[in-house]
């Protein structure tokens, strides 16, 4: 009770867009998630989207909690299903701006198939994937993004599985927009969110974020801030980089930038084109019959 009273004395700069009745949040101190939520809100405001038509969808895990903390229309869905849920929302109400914010475990393991097919179809949604290289909430198991050699609770001798290169995967599957930043690239991250949110088609941004409690501890990475500084020191910005050639590891460069920014027909545009084609063909058929 005392704590709550103390917290209520301070006004958070994003208070208007957060559910303050849910504070204090459950995230660990120096986790990157707070920075990413702030960047997302700033990006949305910068893009000038109608906040009343902005919807956030999250899956399960630490990042999945975002849906519960933002004061927007938001949905906390089941494990791995944030993308199909978001796709359904967008197709049902195309005036909405729909943003999935979820973690690497949720989006790339159980939800992996949904991600590649939404990208292939170019469904008009935005996906922010917070990559902390591990399953944080459930005890530090290997994720599909855990770097080779990294320790986790299911890889006590070091991970021997090749991780996914998320931007390469999204680009290969057909995403209209694919970017990667670390949580310390605050301004660029905000700009990227603003850019993708107003772009048509399937847009994907990966944010490398420190998991101070689990990944840092298992890999002797120090505090969340130490980990964040390490990521920043390894970061190189190269917008021209081929996303297929920039996988992440334990100590190689973290190539950041906007690698894909293209326009191609969205899923809904293809549906409309298909209906028009069908109508034209039917008319042609009717003409032939009449003659
Ligand atoms: S477990 Fe890791 S990812 Fe989850 S809140 Fe803590 S620091 Fe963040």
Boltz pocket constraint, residues with backbone or C-beta under 6 A from the ligand:
constraints:
  - pocket:
      binder: B
      contacts: [[A, 26], [A, 27], [A, 28], [A, 29], [A, 30], [A, 31], [A, 32], [A, 33], [A, 62], [A, 132], [A, 136], [A, 137], [A, 210], [A, 211], [A, 212], [A, 213], [A, 214], [A, 215]]
      max_distance: 6.0
